[in-house]
Amino acid sequence: MSRVYNFSAGPAALPLEVLETIRNDIPDWQGTGMSVMEVSHRSKDFVSVAERAEANFRDLLGIPDSYSVLFTQGGATLQMSMAPMNLAGADDTVDYVITGSWGKKAAGEARKFCNVNIAADAADENFTYIPDESSWQRGDDAAYLHITPNETIAGVEFHFVPAGDTPIVADMSSTILSRPIDVNRYGVIYAGAQKNIGPAGITVVVVRNDLLDRAPLNIPHLMTWRSYAESGSMTNTPPTFAWYVADLVFQYLVDLGGLAAMADVNSRKARKLYEAIDGSGFYSNPVREDCRSWMNVPFVLADASLDSRFLEESAQAGLANLKGHRSVGGMRASIYNAVPEEAVDALIEFMNEFERVNG
Ligand SMILES: *Cc1c(COP(=O)(O)O)cnc(C)c1O
């Protein structure tokens, strides 16, 4: 077997321990003589997976009973539609802070359902910063404020939670579980699984219970958060395999010491990599220092004509998927929970050597 260090932005690396458990489980899961993919989602065995997944997820993030945890399909992208559908009427106004491509997409979806006020937009500087909160033009009566705490493409991250009583809806797809957060500060948190949770196909939504009552009656059953909350997320057949893997990942994180332990490692990984970039005359990262992402680190080479050589040689060195998003160019190292510190060390070593030879 030969595993590489995988810096993919998503679907992304999974812990080897989890993959090995899956491999062992597949033919005969928990003595059932079947794989987890072949049993009813309503069977006792599967329901206990679902329950353990929710219990561990709640534990990891410290989610109070006043919030529901939902497991849905359709990715984070469907939540960009479900948030306005569930929280705002056609006459309502909602605030969006746009700090990257995903937030821009979310605002575009919301416009189909209600009035969107762009409270701040960092497009003027290519999404390399988070506009100062004091400059935001928020509505007086917004139904909610939408933010993207970590913009996966430009590598920009909020290191604060916006103030005020307006419920905050946060797309945490690429930062969830990277460190502890105070869930009480948010109204809704959503995250597609394929960055920091598990395989693509399942999405986690955390909703403050009082917000479940806002949904109008004429939206589709499968797009109503309340129907997931009332059915244990078994409104229809859920993506059982992805849910099972998410459960294994949550258990793995609990066993490692939870999110405080992850924050330790993740902050160290990010700091090392930014230091290596900033300390070189060859690599650079354009993001303002106080808004840099812990999870997605874009960087460009001083000479873009060396990009293809960098990608080829890094792949040969066992460092996979470093190509930057097409809208930004250059490189991007996504260093989610399942990317070990050794991977970051190996990347830095490769970068130093590449600079020595080509710089
Ligand atoms: C990947 C990503 C998405 C899109 O997720 P899907 O599950 O493909 O819908 C949305 N928002 C952010 C911040 C992401 O990183």
The ligand as an ORCA input file, in Angstrom:
! r2SCAN-3c Opt
* xyz 0 1
  C     -17.118     23.161     -0.748
  C     -17.908     24.301     -0.238
  C     -19.252     24.498     -0.608
  C     -19.963     23.598     -1.597
  O     -20.316     22.427     -0.998
  P     -21.204     21.322     -1.732
  O     -21.292     20.293     -0.674
  O     -20.474     20.919     -2.958
  O     -22.520     21.929     -2.044
  C     -19.933     25.559     -0.060
  N     -19.341     26.395      0.810
  C     -18.058     26.245      1.177
  C     -17.453     27.200      2.153
  C     -17.309     25.195      0.672
  O     -16.031     25.028      1.047
*
